[in-house]
Amino acid sequence: MPRKKAIILCGTFLVITWNAILLLLLWGRPPLTQPAEPVRDLREVAAKPTMDVVGRVLQLADTFEGELERQKEILLQIQSHQSLWKTSNNDKPKAIAPTQPVLPVLVIACNRVTVRRCLDKLLQHRPSAELYPIIVSQDCGHAETAEVIRSYGNQVTHLQQPDLSNVAVQPQHKKFQGYYKISRHYHWALNQVFKTLSHSAVVVVEDDLEVAPDFFEYFRALLPLLKSDPTLWCVSAWNDNGREGYVDPSKPDLLYRTDFFPGLGWMLLKEAWDELEPKWPAAFWDDWMREPAQRRNRACIRPEISRSLTFGRQGVSLGQFYDKYLRYIKLNSQVVPFTNLDLSYLTEDTYRPAFEKEVYSAPVVKFEDVSQGRLKGPGPFRLQYSSKDTFKLIAKNMGIMEDFKSGVPRTGYRGIVSFFSKGRRIYLAPPAGWTQYDTTWS
């Protein structure tokens, strides 16, 4: 590069020097005509130019034309070398735009200083700051939590929800004020991600979640499937029945379709948000997502072994289900290379017939035999229910979640709930020929 700079300087010096010499020569040249007598009429001279004057003018014109050509050649050389120098500059390392889509993680925070545990794990397992920007949206205006978030500097983007006022609610809903504020915060934060920051997808976590080592790999691999399959509308890191002993530890790569919106670490596309945002509810947003009007017969993907773990016993739900179920959820510890796996089996046309064939070819057993370990053979086995009460009785005895939301059991797919018990795969299923959920089962 120093040689190229020297060429540029040399060329510039030659142009300037030549113009200076030319100016001195012209300055020292005698006048073109030396009149022998005073000119009486300028029009007469102009009308009768001498051959000497014409010759000198033509000579000067030729000289100027030749010199201009030489200067043009010098300038073209300078330009060519300058172009090479610019190309050389372009060879320097620069920030390269990601060739993969950016997938931000939105952390919904409020007044938990333990958000540090959530952020530490996200940053520990995040493979790329460019591909996975972390956006922390904080409600509540809690100073100590804000200070914790700010302590991460430019590793995260800290947004603060501006409206901290109480939400106007009916008197009987006054005790649910917290749920109204959460719904308002989600609405504002998701608008920031999709409308202000113009992202095309997002993974949402709350400030009381810890993520697995392959959390980012999991969502990255499933993003193309979510975009291409219109029968899907979310991907979740969570298994509601994913307690230790209820999942197969030998199958960390096992994934399911589910009709139940799991939440607790979930991915959403902008197209889905464009659909949901105009009718977003004032409160209880997660149960609203589980209603038929929003779900529209679409499914989510969820794992056999959870890629998220909640450590937040205290919150607006007052630890509902935490002590009995949530604290025992098994968090995956093995890194599964999902982006190298063929996940096309999860498309509706492939998954549904294969899954139903496996379930309904499994022998029917009694829950007493399952709970008492009297099953023979490796399985899988099928427990059958035909009513809401039957389901709840079996689920309670098996130790799995027994509640319904808009008629859909937790983790259910076409009414079927899959879990592990005493080392065997069990399917809790309705009779063959199931057609739809009964929304009164709630």
C-alpha positions as CSV (number, residue, x, y, z in Angstrom):
1,M,0.0,0.0,0.0
2,P,2.8,2.6,0.6
3,R,3.9,2.0,-3.1
4,K,0.4,2.8,-4.3
5,K,0.3,6.0,-2.3
6,A,3.7,7.0,-3.7
7,I,2.4,6.6,-7.3
8,I,-0.7,8.7,-6.5
9,L,1.5,11.5,-5.0
10,C,4.0,11.3,-7.9
11,G,1.2,11.6,-10.5
12,T,-0.4,14.6,-8.7
13,F,3.1,16.3,-8.5
14,L,3.7,15.9,-12.2
15,V,0.3,17.5,-13.1
16,I,1.0,20.4,-10.8
17,T,4.6,20.9,-12.0
18,W,3.6,20.8,-15.7
19,N,0.9,23.4,-15.2
20,A,3.3,25.7,-13.4
21,I,5.9,25.4,-16.2
22,L,3.3,26.1,-18.8
23,L,2.1,29.2,-17.0
24,L,5.7,30.6,-16.8
25,L,6.3,30.0,-20.5
26,L,3.2,31.7,-21.5
27,W,3.8,34.6,-19.1
28,G,7.3,35.2,-20.6
29,R,6.2,34.9,-24.3
30,P,6.2,38.2,-26.3
31,P,2.9,39.5,-27.6
32,L,1.5,37.7,-30.6
33,T,1.6,40.8,-32.7
34,Q,3.8,43.8,-32.4
35,P,2.0,46.6,-34.4
36,A,4.4,48.8,-36.3
37,E,2.0,51.7,-35.8
38,P,-0.9,52.5,-33.6
39,V,-4.1,50.6,-34.4
40,R,-6.6,53.1,-35.7
41,D,-9.5,50.7,-35.8
42,L,-9.8,47.4,-34.0
43,R,-12.4,46.3,-36.3
44,E,-10.0,46.7,-39.1
45,V,-7.4,44.4,-37.5
46,A,-10.0,41.8,-36.7
47,A,-11.3,42.0,-40.2
48,K,-7.8,41.5,-41.7
49,P,-5.8,39.1,-39.5
50,T,-2.3,38.4,-40.6
51,M,-1.1,34.9,-41.5
52,D,1.5,35.2,-38.7
53,V,-1.1,35.5,-36.0
54,V,-3.2,32.6,-37.4
55,G,-0.1,30.4,-37.5
56,R,0.8,31.2,-33.8
57,V,-2.7,30.5,-32.6
58,L,-2.8,27.2,-34.4
59,Q,0.6,26.2,-33.0
60,L,-0.5,27.0,-29.5
61,A,-3.7,25.1,-30.0
62,D,-1.7,22.0,-31.1
63,T,0.6,22.4,-28.1
64,F,-2.4,22.7,-25.7
65,E,-4.1,19.7,-27.3
66,G,-1.1,17.5,-27.0
67,E,-0.4,18.5,-23.4
68,L,-4.0,17.9,-22.5
69,E,-3.8,14.4,-23.9
70,R,-0.7,13.7,-21.8
71,Q,-2.4,15.1,-18.6
72,K,-5.4,12.9,-19.4
73,E,-3.1,9.9,-19.5
74,I,-1.5,10.8,-16.2
75,L,-4.9,11.3,-14.5
76,L,-6.2,8.0,-15.9
77,Q,-3.1,6.2,-14.4
78,I,-3.7,7.9,-11.1
79,Q,-7.4,6.9,-11.2
80,S,-6.5,3.2,-11.9
81,H,-4.0,3.1,-9.1
82,Q,-6.5,4.7,-6.7
83,S,-9.0,2.1,-7.7
84,L,-6.6,-0.6,-6.8
85,W,-5.9,1.0,-3.5
86,K,-9.6,1.1,-2.7
87,T,-9.9,-2.5,-3.6
88,S,-7.0,-3.3,-1.3
89,N,-8.9,-1.4,1.5
90,N,-11.9,-3.5,0.8
91,D,-9.8,-6.6,1.5
92,K,-9.6,-5.6,5.2
93,P,-11.7,-7.6,7.6
94,K,-15.2,-6.1,8.0
95,A,-18.3,-7.0,10.0
96,I,-20.0,-9.6,7.8
97,A,-23.8,-9.5,7.6
98,P,-25.2,-12.8,9.0
99,T,-26.1,-15.3,6.3
100,Q,-28.7,-16.9,8.6
101,P,-31.8,-15.1,9.8
102,V,-31.4,-13.2,13.1
103,L,-33.4,-14.9,15.9
104,P,-33.6,-12.5,18.9
105,V,-34.5,-13.7,22.4
106,L,-37.0,-11.5,24.3
107,V,-36.7,-11.7,28.1
108,I,-39.8,-10.5,29.9
109,A,-38.7,-9.0,33.2
110,C,-40.3,-7.2,36.1
111,N,-39.0,-7.1,39.7
112,R,-36.9,-10.2,40.0
113,V,-33.2,-9.5,40.6
114,T,-32.7,-13.3,39.9
115,V,-33.1,-12.3,36.3
116,R,-29.3,-12.6,36.5
117,R,-29.5,-16.4,36.5
118,C,-31.6,-16.3,33.4
119,L,-29.3,-13.9,31.6
120,D,-26.1,-15.7,32.7
121,K,-27.4,-19.0,31.2
122,L,-28.5,-17.3,28.0
123,L,-25.1,-15.6,27.5
124,Q,-23.2,-18.8,28.5
125,H,-25.0,-20.9,25.8
126,R,-25.4,-18.3,23.1
127,P,-23.3,-19.2,20.1
128,S,-23.4,-15.8,18.4
129,A,-24.2,-12.3,19.6
130,E,-25.1,-11.2,16.0
131,L,-27.5,-14.1,15.3
132,Y,-29.1,-14.1,18.8
133,P,-29.4,-10.6,20.2
134,I,-30.9,-10.6,23.7
135,I,-33.6,-8.0,24.4
136,V,-34.7,-7.5,28.0
137,S,-38.0,-5.8,28.3
138,Q,-38.7,-4.7,31.9
139,D,-42.0,-3.7,33.4
140,C,-42.7,-2.6,37.0
141,G,-39.9,0.1,37.2
142,H,-38.0,-1.9,39.8
143,A,-34.7,-0.1,40.4
144,E,-32.7,-3.1,41.7
145,T,-33.7,-5.3,38.8
146,A,-33.0,-2.5,36.3
147,E,-29.5,-2.1,37.8
148,V,-28.9,-5.9,37.4
149,I,-29.9,-5.7,33.7
150,R,-27.8,-2.6,33.1
151,S,-24.7,-4.3,34.6
152,Y,-24.6,-6.5,31.4
153,G,-23.7,-3.4,29.3
154,N,-24.0,-4.0,25.5
155,Q,-24.4,-7.7,25.9
156,V,-28.1,-7.1,26.1
157,T,-30.6,-4.5,25.0
158,H,-32.6,-3.1,27.9
159,L,-36.1,-1.8,27.2
160,Q,-38.4,-0.3,29.8
161,Q,-42.1,-0.5,29.4
162,P,-43.2,3.2,29.9
163,D,-46.8,2.7,31.2
164,L,-46.6,1.7,34.9
165,S,-50.1,2.7,35.8
166,N,-52.8,0.3,37.1
167,V,-55.1,-1.1,34.5
168,A,-58.7,-0.2,34.8
169,V,-60.5,-3.5,35.7
170,Q,-63.9,-4.5,37.0
171,P,-64.1,-4.8,40.8
172,Q,-64.2,-8.6,40.8
173,H,-61.0,-8.6,38.8
174,K,-59.1,-6.3,41.1
175,K,-57.1,-9.3,42.6
176,F,-56.0,-10.1,39.0
177,Q,-54.4,-6.7,38.4
178,G,-51.0,-8.4,37.9
179,Y,-52.3,-10.6,35.1
180,Y,-53.6,-7.4,33.3
181,K,-50.2,-5.8,33.6
182,I,-48.4,-8.9,32.3
183,S,-50.7,-9.0,29.2
184,R,-50.1,-5.2,28.6
185,H,-46.4,-5.8,28.9
186,Y,-46.3,-8.7,26.5
187,H,-48.3,-6.6,23.9
188,W,-45.9,-3.7,24.2
189,A,-42.7,-5.8,24.2
190,L,-43.7,-8.0,21.2
191,N,-44.6,-4.8,19.3
192,Q,-41.1,-3.5,20.0
193,V,-39.5,-6.7,18.6
194,F,-41.7,-7.0,15.5
195,K,-42.7,-3.4,14.6
196,T,-39.9,-1.2,16.1
197,L,-36.9,-3.5,15.6
198,S,-38.4,-5.2,12.5
199,H,-37.5,-8.8,13.4
200,S,-39.2,-11.7,11.6
201,A,-39.3,-14.1,14.5
202,V,-38.6,-14.2,18.3
203,V,-38.0,-16.6,21.1
204,V,-39.8,-15.4,24.3
205,V,-38.6,-16.3,27.8
206,E,-39.5,-15.0,31.2
207,D,-37.0,-13.8,33.8
208,D,-37.4,-17.0,35.9
209,L,-36.3,-19.4,33.2
210,E,-33.0,-21.2,32.9
211,V,-32.1,-22.6,29.4
212,A,-30.4,-25.8,28.3
213,P,-27.1,-25.9,26.5
214,D,-28.7,-26.7,23.2
215,F,-31.5,-24.1,23.6
216,F,-30.4,-22.0,20.7
217,E,-29.6,-25.0,18.5
218,Y,-33.1,-26.3,19.1
219,F,-34.9,-23.1,18.0
220,R,-32.5,-22.5,15.1
221,A,-33.2,-26.0,13.7
222,L,-37.0,-25.6,14.0
223,L,-37.3,-22.1,12.6
224,P,-37.5,-23.3,8.9
225,L,-40.2,-25.9,9.8
226,L,-42.2,-23.2,11.6
227,K,-42.0,-21.0,8.6
228,S,-42.9,-23.6,6.0
229,D,-45.6,-25.6,7.8
230,P,-48.9,-23.6,8.0
231,T,-50.3,-26.2,10.5
232,L,-47.7,-25.0,13.1
233,W,-47.9,-21.7,14.9
234,C,-45.2,-22.0,17.7
235,V,-42.2,-24.0,18.9
236,S,-41.8,-24.5,22.7
237,A,-38.9,-25.6,24.8
238,W,-41.2,-26.9,27.5
239,N,-42.8,-30.3,28.4
240,D,-45.5,-29.9,31.0
241,N,-45.1,-33.6,32.0
242,G,-41.3,-33.5,31.7
243,R,-40.4,-34.4,35.3
244,E,-37.6,-36.7,36.1
245,G,-38.8,-40.3,35.6
246,Y,-41.6,-39.2,33.2
247,V,-39.3,-38.7,30.2
248,D,-37.0,-41.1,28.3
249,P,-33.5,-40.0,29.2
250,S,-32.1,-42.0,26.2
251,K,-34.0,-39.8,23.7
252,P,-33.0,-36.2,24.1
253,D,-33.7,-35.7,20.4
254,L,-37.3,-36.8,20.5
255,L,-39.8,-34.1,19.5
256,Y,-43.6,-34.0,19.3
257,R,-46.4,-32.0,17.9
258,T,-48.9,-30.8,20.5
259,D,-52.3,-29.0,20.3
260,F,-51.6,-27.4,23.7
261,F,-49.7,-24.1,23.8
262,P,-46.9,-24.8,26.3
263,G,-45.2,-21.4,26.6
264,L,-42.2,-21.2,28.9
265,G,-39.6,-20.5,26.2
266,W,-41.4,-20.3,22.9
267,M,-40.9,-19.1,19.3
268,L,-43.3,-17.0,17.4
269,L,-43.2,-15.6,13.8
270,K,-44.1,-12.0,12.9
271,E,-47.0,-13.3,10.7
272,A,-48.6,-14.9,13.7
273,W,-48.1,-11.7,15.7
274,D,-49.8,-9.7,13.0
275,E,-52.7,-12.0,13.4
276,L,-52.9,-11.9,17.2
277,E,-51.9,-8.3,18.0
278,P,-55.1,-6.6,16.9
279,K,-57.2,-8.8,19.3
280,W,-54.6,-9.3,22.1
281,P,-56.4,-9.8,25.4
282,A,-56.4,-7.5,28.4
283,A,-55.4,-10.4,30.7
284,F,-54.6,-14.1,30.9
285,W,-52.9,-14.0,27.6
286,D,-51.6,-17.6,27.7
287,D,-55.0,-19.2,28.3
288,W,-56.3,-17.0,25.6
289,M,-53.7,-18.4,23.2
290,R,-55.1,-21.9,24.0
291,E,-58.6,-21.0,22.8
292,P,-59.8,-22.5,19.5
293,A,-60.3,-19.0,17.9
294,Q,-56.6,-18.3,18.3
295,R,-55.2,-21.9,17.9
296,R,-57.3,-22.6,14.8
297,N,-56.3,-26.3,14.8
298,R,-52.6,-25.4,14.6
299,A,-50.0,-27.2,16.6
300,C,-46.8,-26.4,18.4
301,I,-43.5,-28.4,18.5
302,R,-42.3,-29.5,22.0
303,P,-39.5,-31.7,23.2
304,E,-39.5,-34.9,25.2
305,I,-36.9,-33.4,27.5
306,S,-37.4,-29.7,28.3
307,R,-35.0,-27.1,27.1
308,S,-36.1,-24.6,29.8
309,L,-36.6,-24.8,33.5
310,T,-38.5,-22.4,35.7
311,F,-37.0,-21.4,39.1
312,G,-39.6,-18.7,39.9
313,R,-41.8,-20.0,42.6
314,Q,-43.1,-16.5,43.5
315,G,-45.1,-14.6,41.0
316,V,-48.6,-13.5,40.1
317,S,-49.7,-17.2,40.0
318,L,-48.5,-17.6,43.6
319,G,-46.5,-20.7,42.7
320,Q,-49.4,-22.7,41.2
321,F,-48.2,-26.2,40.3
322,Y,-44.6,-25.2,41.2
323,D,-44.1,-27.4,44.3
324,K,-45.9,-30.4,42.8
325,Y,-44.7,-30.3,39.2
326,L,-42.6,-27.5,37.9
327,R,-39.7,-27.7,40.3
328,Y,-39.0,-31.3,39.2
329,I,-38.9,-30.7,35.5
330,K,-35.8,-32.3,34.0
331,L,-33.6,-29.8,32.0
332,N,-31.8,-31.3,29.1
333,S,-28.0,-31.5,29.6
334,Q,-26.9,-33.1,26.4
335,V,-26.2,-31.1,23.3
336,V,-28.3,-32.4,20.4
337,P,-27.2,-31.2,16.9
338,F,-30.7,-30.5,15.8
339,T,-29.6,-28.5,12.8
340,N,-27.9,-31.6,11.4
341,L,-31.0,-33.8,11.8
342,D,-33.8,-34.4,9.3
343,L,-36.9,-32.9,11.1
344,S,-39.3,-33.4,8.2
345,Y,-41.1,-36.2,10.1
346,L,-42.7,-33.4,12.2
347,T,-44.7,-32.1,9.3
348,E,-48.5,-32.8,9.7
349,D,-48.9,-35.2,6.8
350,T,-46.0,-37.3,7.9
351,Y,-46.3,-37.1,11.7
352,R,-50.0,-37.7,12.2
353,P,-50.5,-41.1,10.6
354,A,-47.2,-42.4,12.0
355,F,-48.0,-41.2,15.5
356,E,-51.5,-42.5,15.5
357,K,-50.4,-45.9,14.1
358,E,-47.9,-46.3,17.0
359,V,-50.4,-45.3,19.6
360,Y,-53.3,-47.4,18.5
361,S,-51.3,-50.5,17.7
362,A,-50.0,-50.4,21.3
363,P,-51.9,-52.9,23.7
364,V,-54.4,-51.4,26.1
365,V,-53.5,-51.9,29.8
366,K,-55.0,-50.8,33.1
367,F,-53.5,-48.0,35.1
368,E,-53.1,-50.2,38.1
369,D,-50.8,-52.5,36.1
370,V,-48.8,-49.4,35.0
371,S,-48.5,-47.9,38.5
372,Q,-47.6,-51.2,40.1
373,G,-45.0,-52.2,37.5
374,R,-46.8,-55.3,36.3
375,L,-46.3,-54.6,32.6
376,K,-44.5,-57.2,30.5
377,G,-42.5,-56.3,27.4
378,P,-40.7,-53.1,26.4
379,G,-43.9,-51.2,25.3
380,P,-45.3,-48.8,24.3
381,F,-48.6,-49.4,26.1
382,R,-51.9,-47.6,25.9
383,L,-54.2,-46.3,28.7
384,Q,-57.6,-45.4,27.4
385,Y,-60.0,-42.8,28.6
386,S,-63.5,-41.9,27.4
387,S,-64.5,-39.0,29.5
388,K,-63.1,-36.0,31.3
389,D,-63.5,-37.7,34.7
390,T,-61.7,-40.9,33.4
391,F,-58.9,-38.8,32.1
392,K,-58.5,-36.9,35.4
393,L,-58.6,-40.1,37.5
394,I,-55.9,-41.8,35.4
395,A,-53.7,-38.7,35.2
396,K,-53.9,-38.2,39.0
397,N,-52.9,-41.8,39.6
398,M,-50.1,-41.6,37.1
399,G,-48.8,-38.4,38.5
400,I,-49.1,-36.3,35.3
401,M,-50.9,-32.9,34.8
402,E,-54.7,-33.5,34.9
403,D,-56.1,-30.1,33.8
404,F,-57.6,-29.0,30.5
405,K,-57.5,-25.7,28.7
406,S,-60.3,-25.2,26.2
407,G,-60.7,-29.0,26.2
408,V,-57.1,-29.8,25.4
409,P,-55.0,-31.7,28.0
410,R,-51.4,-30.5,28.6
411,T,-49.0,-31.9,26.0
412,G,-52.0,-33.4,24.2
413,Y,-52.0,-34.1,20.4
414,R,-55.3,-35.3,19.0
415,G,-56.3,-36.1,22.6
416,I,-53.2,-38.3,23.2
417,V,-50.8,-37.6,26.1
418,S,-47.4,-39.3,25.9
419,F,-45.3,-39.9,29.0
420,F,-42.7,-42.3,30.5
421,S,-43.5,-44.5,33.5
422,K,-41.2,-47.0,35.2
423,G,-39.0,-47.2,32.1
424,R,-41.8,-47.7,29.6
425,R,-43.6,-45.5,27.1
426,I,-47.3,-44.9,27.9
427,Y,-49.9,-43.2,25.8
428,L,-53.0,-41.9,27.6
429,A,-55.4,-41.8,24.6
430,P,-59.1,-41.5,23.7
431,P,-60.7,-44.4,21.7
432,A,-59.7,-44.7,18.0
433,G,-61.6,-42.4,15.7
434,W,-61.2,-39.3,17.9
435,T,-62.3,-36.2,15.9
436,Q,-62.3,-33.1,18.1
437,Y,-61.8,-31.6,21.6
438,D,-64.7,-30.8,23.8
439,T,-64.3,-27.3,25.0
440,T,-66.5,-28.0,28.1
441,W,-63.6,-30.1,29.4
442,S,-62.0,-27.2,31.3
